[in-house]
Amino acid sequence: MAGKVEDVGKRFAHGGDIYRLAEELRIPERKVLDFSSSVNPLGVSKKIKAEIRKHLKYLHNYPDPGAGRLRKRFAQYHGIDPEMILCGNGSIELIYLVVRALRPQNVLVPAPTFSEYGRAARTAGSGAIEYFLLDSESGFSINPEQFINTLKGKSISSRLTPEALRSFDMAFLCNPNNPTGRLLGREDVIEIADTAKDLGCYLVVDEAFIDFCPDTSVIKYVTNNPYLIVLRTMGNFFSLAGLRVGYGVFPRHIVDRLEEFREPWTMNSLSQRAAVVALRDRVFREETFVLMQEEKSFLENSFRKLGLEFFPSDANFYLLKTDNADDVIRTLRTKGILVRDCSDFRGLDGTYLRIAVKSHKDNTVLVRELTAIVNRG
C-alpha cells in the first residue's frame, strides 16, 4: 500500500507557496496574487531572459562547480577579493552551511526574524539558542547597546528569553530584518561586529533585502574582521527567486572549511549566467527604486486611510498588526490573494501579517479587497 505523501510545505512555512493556493482554488498558478513573497514586482529583466534563451543549448554541460566567473563579477561589484566569496543555491544553502561547518555551541538570534537561522542551528546540533526578543513599542528595532551587552553576557531584560545568559560563539542579524522591515544602520552593525570580533563570536549578517537600501551594506568590512560573515541573495531585488542565486562573503581563514562541507554543483548554469547579467543592469535597479518609492507611498497612505497599523519599513514589504488578521488572511485567500501569516514567527502572534510591495495594479486590487474587509465590519 502506498504511503501518505508528506506535505513538505507545512514543514517549511514561508511566503511564495502559490502552488497550494492554486490547487485549493482550482485556478492556474499565474492567477494567484502573491503578496506573501517579497520579490521585486518588475519581475525578471529582459536582459536576463535573453541571456537564458541564448544558453539553453548548453544545458548538456555541467555547471562550473566553483562559479568562477560569477565570483569574479561579485568581487568587482563589491570591490573585494573573489577568494572571500562562495556562491550557493540561494542564501538558504549558505545559512545551513555556515552552521554545519562551524558548529557553534551557543547561538544568539533576534526574534522576530527569519526562522531558518534557528532551524539551521537546531539541525546542526548547536548547544543552545538564545532569542533576543524585540518589542512592538520600539517598532521591533534592535537596540545595538542591548544586543552588544547580550553578546557580552552582561544584560538581562524583558527583551531576552529567560534562559541563563551565556557566552556566544555565533549570532545572526537580518538587515533589513524580515518580517519587520527595520534597518539597523551601518555604523551600528559595525559596532556589533567589532564586539563580536573581540569576543571571538561569528556574526552572520543576512543582507537578503539590502539591495533596496544598498548604502548600508557591511560587505567590505569582512576584509578586516575575521569573525564577520555577510550573506546575500538575488532572489528578492533581482527577481531570481526561482533560480536560487545566493552568495556569501567570508573571512579567508574559514573558506576552505566551508568548502569541505559543501555538496558539488549547487548552482546551475543558467542561474550563474543570469546573476552575471543582473549585476550589470543599472536600468533595472533605477526602475526598481522609482517603483518602490511610488508604491510604498501608495500603500502607506492606503493603510492610514483604512486605519491599519503598520510598521515603517526599509525593505519591499510591510508588517501589519490587526486583531482580525486571521480573518483578513482567510478572506484574501478566497479571492486568490496570498499574504504572509506571521503567527509562526517567534515573537509575534496571530495578529500580524506581512504584505509585499507589488505593482500598482496589484496593489490597487489588494487595497480594494482590504477596504471591503474593513467596511464589512
C-alpha positions as CSV (number, residue, x, y, z in Angstrom):
1,M,0.0,0.0,0.0
2,A,1.4,3.4,-0.9
3,G,2.4,5.7,2.0
4,K,0.9,9.0,2.6
5,V,2.6,11.8,0.7
6,E,4.2,14.3,3.1
7,D,3.1,17.9,2.8
8,V,6.6,19.5,2.8
9,G,5.1,23.0,2.6
10,K,3.9,22.6,6.2
11,R,7.4,21.9,7.4
12,F,8.9,24.9,5.5
13,A,6.4,27.7,6.3
14,H,7.5,30.6,4.1
15,G,5.9,33.0,1.7
16,G,5.5,32.2,-2.0
17,D,3.5,29.0,-1.8
18,I,1.3,29.8,-4.7
19,Y,1.0,26.2,-5.6
20,R,-1.1,25.1,-2.7
21,L,-3.5,28.0,-3.1
22,A,-3.8,27.4,-6.8
23,E,-4.7,23.8,-6.1
24,E,-7.1,24.8,-3.4
25,L,-9.0,27.3,-5.6
26,R,-8.5,25.2,-8.8
27,I,-7.0,28.1,-10.6
28,P,-3.8,28.5,-12.6
29,E,-0.8,29.5,-10.5
30,R,-0.4,32.6,-12.6
31,K,-3.8,33.8,-11.4
32,V,-2.6,34.0,-7.7
33,L,-1.7,37.4,-6.5
34,D,1.3,36.7,-4.3
35,F,1.9,39.3,-1.6
36,S,3.5,36.7,0.7
37,S,6.8,36.7,-1.1
38,S,8.8,39.9,-1.2
39,V,10.1,39.7,-4.7
40,N,10.6,42.7,-7.0
41,P,7.4,43.3,-8.9
42,L,9.3,44.2,-12.0
43,G,10.0,40.5,-12.5
44,V,12.9,39.1,-14.4
45,S,14.6,41.7,-16.6
46,K,14.6,41.4,-20.4
47,K,18.4,41.1,-20.4
48,I,18.3,38.1,-18.2
49,K,15.6,36.4,-20.2
50,A,17.7,37.0,-23.4
51,E,20.8,35.5,-21.7
52,I,18.9,32.4,-20.5
53,R,17.5,31.8,-24.0
54,K,20.9,32.1,-25.5
55,H,22.4,29.5,-23.2
56,L,19.6,26.9,-23.2
57,K,21.5,24.9,-25.9
58,Y,24.4,24.4,-23.5
59,L,22.4,22.6,-20.8
60,H,24.2,19.3,-21.6
61,N,27.3,20.8,-19.9
62,Y,27.8,20.5,-16.2
63,P,27.9,23.9,-14.5
64,D,31.1,25.4,-13.2
65,P,31.2,23.9,-9.6
66,G,33.1,27.0,-8.3
67,A,31.0,29.6,-10.1
68,G,34.3,31.2,-11.0
69,R,33.0,33.8,-13.5
70,L,30.2,34.8,-11.1
71,R,32.5,35.1,-8.1
72,K,34.8,37.4,-10.1
73,R,31.8,39.5,-11.0
74,F,30.6,39.7,-7.4
75,A,34.1,40.7,-6.4
76,Q,34.2,43.6,-8.9
77,Y,30.7,44.7,-7.9
78,H,31.7,45.0,-4.3
79,G,35.4,45.8,-4.6
80,I,36.6,42.7,-2.6
81,D,38.7,39.6,-3.1
82,P,36.9,36.9,-5.1
83,E,38.6,34.3,-2.8
84,M,36.3,35.5,0.0
85,I,33.2,34.7,-1.9
86,L,31.2,31.4,-2.1
87,C,28.1,31.1,-4.2
88,G,25.1,28.9,-3.3
89,N,21.7,27.7,-4.1
90,G,20.1,30.8,-2.6
91,S,21.4,32.2,0.7
92,I,19.5,29.5,2.5
93,E,22.1,26.9,1.5
94,L,24.8,29.2,3.0
95,I,22.9,29.7,6.3
96,Y,22.9,25.9,6.8
97,L,26.4,25.5,5.5
98,V,27.9,28.1,8.0
99,V,26.2,26.4,11.0
100,R,27.1,22.9,9.8
101,A,30.7,23.7,9.2
102,L,31.5,26.0,12.1
103,R,29.4,24.0,14.7
104,P,28.6,26.8,17.1
105,Q,27.6,25.8,20.6
106,N,25.7,28.9,21.7
107,V,23.8,31.0,19.2
108,L,22.1,34.3,19.6
109,V,19.1,35.1,17.3
110,P,16.8,38.1,17.4
111,A,13.0,37.5,17.4
112,P,11.1,38.0,15.3
113,T,13.4,37.3,12.4
114,F,13.8,34.8,9.6
115,S,13.1,31.4,11.1
116,E,15.8,29.5,9.2
117,Y,18.6,30.8,11.5
118,G,17.2,29.0,14.5
119,R,16.2,25.9,12.5
120,A,19.7,25.7,10.9
121,A,21.3,25.8,14.4
122,R,18.9,23.2,15.7
123,T,19.5,20.8,12.9
124,A,23.3,21.2,13.3
125,G,23.1,20.3,16.9
126,S,24.1,23.6,18.4
127,G,24.1,23.5,22.2
128,A,21.8,26.4,22.9
129,I,19.8,29.0,21.0
130,E,19.1,32.3,22.8
131,Y,16.5,34.6,21.4
132,F,16.9,38.4,21.8
133,L,13.2,39.5,21.9
134,L,12.2,42.7,20.0
135,D,9.1,44.6,21.1
136,S,6.4,46.3,19.2
137,E,6.7,49.5,21.3
138,S,10.1,50.1,19.7
139,G,8.8,49.2,16.3
140,F,10.7,46.0,16.6
141,S,14.0,47.9,16.3
142,I,17.2,46.3,17.6
143,N,18.9,48.3,20.3
144,P,22.6,48.0,19.5
145,E,23.8,48.6,23.0
146,Q,21.5,45.9,24.4
147,F,22.4,43.5,21.7
148,I,26.1,44.1,22.4
149,N,25.6,43.7,26.2
150,T,23.8,40.4,25.5
151,L,26.8,39.2,23.4
152,K,29.0,40.1,26.4
153,G,26.7,38.3,28.8
154,K,26.1,41.4,30.8
155,S,22.4,42.2,30.3
156,I,19.1,40.7,31.5
157,S,16.0,42.5,30.3
158,S,12.5,41.7,29.1
159,R,13.9,41.6,25.6
160,L,15.7,38.3,26.4
161,T,14.3,34.9,26.8
162,P,14.6,33.7,30.4
163,E,17.4,31.2,29.9
164,A,20.6,31.9,31.8
165,L,22.9,34.3,30.0
166,R,25.9,32.7,28.4
167,S,28.8,33.5,26.1
168,F,28.0,33.1,22.4
169,D,30.1,31.8,19.5
170,M,27.7,32.8,16.8
171,A,25.0,35.5,16.3
172,F,22.6,36.3,13.5
173,L,21.3,39.6,12.2
174,C,18.9,40.0,9.3
175,N,19.3,43.6,7.9
176,P,16.8,44.9,7.0
177,N,15.0,42.5,9.3
178,N,12.4,40.0,8.0
179,P,9.5,40.2,8.7
180,T,9.7,43.7,10.3
181,G,11.4,45.6,7.5
182,R,13.5,47.5,10.0
183,L,17.0,48.5,9.1
184,L,19.9,48.7,11.5
185,G,22.3,51.5,10.5
186,R,25.7,50.5,9.1
187,E,27.7,52.0,12.0
188,D,25.5,50.1,14.4
189,V,26.2,46.8,12.6
190,I,29.9,47.6,12.5
191,E,29.9,48.3,16.3
192,I,28.2,44.9,16.9
193,A,30.6,43.2,14.5
194,D,33.6,44.8,16.3
195,T,32.3,43.5,19.6
196,A,31.8,40.0,18.1
197,K,35.4,40.1,16.9
198,D,36.7,41.0,20.4
199,L,34.6,38.1,21.8
200,G,35.6,35.6,19.2
201,C,32.0,35.2,18.1
202,Y,31.0,34.9,14.5
203,L,28.4,37.5,13.4
204,V,26.3,36.4,10.4
205,V,24.7,39.4,8.8
206,D,22.0,38.3,6.3
207,E,21.6,41.2,3.8
208,A,18.8,39.5,1.8
209,F,17.0,42.8,1.3
210,I,19.9,45.2,1.5
211,D,19.7,45.9,-2.3
212,F,16.7,48.1,-1.5
213,C,19.0,50.3,0.6
214,P,22.4,49.4,-0.7
215,D,24.4,52.2,1.0
216,T,24.1,50.4,4.4
217,S,25.8,47.1,3.4
218,V,28.8,45.9,5.5
219,I,30.3,43.6,3.0
220,K,33.5,45.5,2.6
221,Y,34.2,45.2,6.4
222,V,34.6,41.5,6.2
223,T,38.1,42.0,4.9
224,N,39.3,43.3,8.3
225,N,37.1,41.3,10.6
226,P,37.8,37.6,10.8
227,Y,34.5,37.0,12.6
228,L,32.2,38.8,10.2
229,I,30.1,36.9,7.6
230,V,27.7,38.6,5.2
231,L,25.1,36.7,3.2
232,R,23.3,37.9,0.1
233,T,20.6,36.7,-2.2
234,M,19.5,37.7,-5.7
235,G,16.0,36.3,-5.3
236,N,14.3,39.4,-3.9
237,F,15.7,42.6,-5.5
238,F,16.6,40.9,-8.8
239,S,13.5,38.6,-9.0
240,L,15.6,35.5,-9.4
241,A,13.9,33.5,-6.6
242,G,13.1,30.6,-8.9
243,L,16.8,30.3,-10.0
244,R,18.1,30.2,-6.4
245,V,21.1,32.6,-6.5
246,G,22.9,33.3,-3.3
247,Y,26.4,34.2,-2.2
248,G,28.3,34.9,0.9
249,V,31.4,36.9,1.8
250,F,33.6,35.1,4.4
251,P,36.8,35.6,6.2
252,R,39.6,33.9,4.2
253,H,40.5,31.5,7.0
254,I,37.1,29.7,7.0
255,V,36.5,29.5,3.3
256,D,38.4,26.1,2.9
257,R,36.5,24.7,5.9
258,L,33.2,25.7,4.4
259,E,34.2,24.1,1.1
260,E,34.8,20.8,2.8
261,F,31.1,20.7,3.9
262,R,29.6,21.7,0.5
263,E,27.9,19.5,-1.9
264,P,29.1,19.9,-5.6
265,W,27.1,21.7,-8.3
266,T,24.6,23.5,-6.1
267,M,24.3,26.3,-8.7
268,N,23.1,25.5,-12.2
269,S,24.5,27.1,-15.3
270,L,21.5,29.3,-16.0
271,S,21.5,30.8,-12.5
272,Q,25.1,31.7,-12.8
273,R,24.6,33.4,-16.2
274,A,21.5,35.2,-15.0
275,A,23.3,36.6,-12.0
276,V,26.2,38.0,-14.0
277,V,23.8,39.9,-16.3
278,A,21.7,41.1,-13.4
279,L,24.7,42.9,-11.8
280,R,25.3,44.8,-15.0
281,D,21.7,46.0,-15.4
282,R,21.7,49.6,-14.0
283,V,18.4,50.5,-15.7
284,F,16.7,47.7,-13.8
285,R,18.0,49.0,-10.5
286,E,17.0,52.5,-11.2
287,E,13.5,51.5,-12.3
288,T,13.1,49.4,-9.1
289,F,14.0,52.4,-6.8
290,V,11.4,54.6,-8.6
291,L,8.7,51.9,-8.4
292,M,9.4,51.2,-4.7
293,Q,9.2,54.9,-3.8
294,E,5.9,55.3,-5.6
295,E,4.2,52.1,-4.4
296,K,5.4,52.3,-0.8
297,S,3.8,55.8,-0.6
298,F,0.6,54.5,-2.1
299,L,0.4,51.5,0.3
300,E,1.3,53.6,3.4
301,N,-1.4,56.2,2.5
302,S,-3.9,53.4,1.9
303,F,-3.1,51.7,5.2
304,R,-3.6,55.0,7.1
305,K,-6.9,55.7,5.4
306,L,-8.1,52.2,6.4
307,G,-6.9,52.6,9.9
308,L,-4.5,49.6,9.6
309,E,-1.5,49.7,11.9
310,F,1.8,49.1,10.0
311,F,5.4,49.4,10.9
312,P,7.9,51.6,9.0
313,S,9.8,49.5,6.5
314,D,13.2,50.0,4.8
315,A,12.5,46.9,2.6
316,N,9.9,45.9,0.0
317,F,7.3,44.7,2.5
318,Y,5.3,45.8,5.5
319,L,4.4,44.1,8.8
320,L,0.8,44.9,9.7
321,K,-1.0,44.4,13.0
322,T,-4.7,43.9,13.2
323,D,-6.9,42.0,15.6
324,N,-8.7,40.2,12.8
325,A,-5.5,39.2,10.9
326,D,-6.7,35.6,10.6
327,D,-10.0,36.7,9.0
328,V,-8.1,39.0,6.6
329,I,-5.7,36.2,5.6
330,R,-8.5,33.7,5.0
331,T,-10.8,36.2,3.2
332,L,-8.0,37.3,0.9
333,R,-7.2,33.6,0.1
334,T,-10.7,33.1,-1.2
335,K,-10.0,35.9,-3.6
336,G,-6.8,34.3,-4.8
337,I,-4.6,36.7,-2.9
338,L,-1.8,35.4,-0.7
339,V,-0.3,37.3,2.2
340,R,2.1,36.1,4.8
341,D,0.6,34.8,8.0
342,C,3.2,35.8,10.7
343,S,1.8,33.8,13.6
344,D,4.6,31.2,13.2
345,F,7.4,33.8,13.8
346,R,8.8,33.6,17.3
347,G,8.0,36.9,19.0
348,L,4.8,37.5,17.0
349,D,1.3,36.2,17.3
350,G,-1.9,35.7,15.3
351,T,-2.5,39.5,15.0
352,Y,0.4,40.1,12.5
353,L,0.7,39.6,8.8
354,R,3.2,40.7,6.2
355,I,2.4,42.3,2.8
356,A,4.9,42.7,-0.1
357,V,5.0,45.8,-2.3
358,K,3.9,44.8,-5.8
359,S,2.9,46.6,-9.0
360,H,0.4,49.4,-8.8
361,K,-2.2,47.3,-10.5
362,D,-1.8,44.5,-7.9
363,N,-1.5,46.9,-5.0
364,T,-4.8,48.5,-6.1
365,V,-6.5,45.2,-6.1
366,L,-5.2,44.4,-2.6
367,V,-6.3,47.8,-1.2
368,R,-9.8,47.3,-2.7
369,E,-10.1,43.9,-1.0
370,L,-8.8,45.3,2.3
371,T,-11.3,48.1,2.1
372,A,-14.1,45.7,1.6
373,I,-13.0,43.7,4.7
374,V,-12.7,46.8,6.8
375,N,-16.0,48.2,5.8
376,R,-17.7,44.8,6.4
377,G,-17.0,45.2,9.9
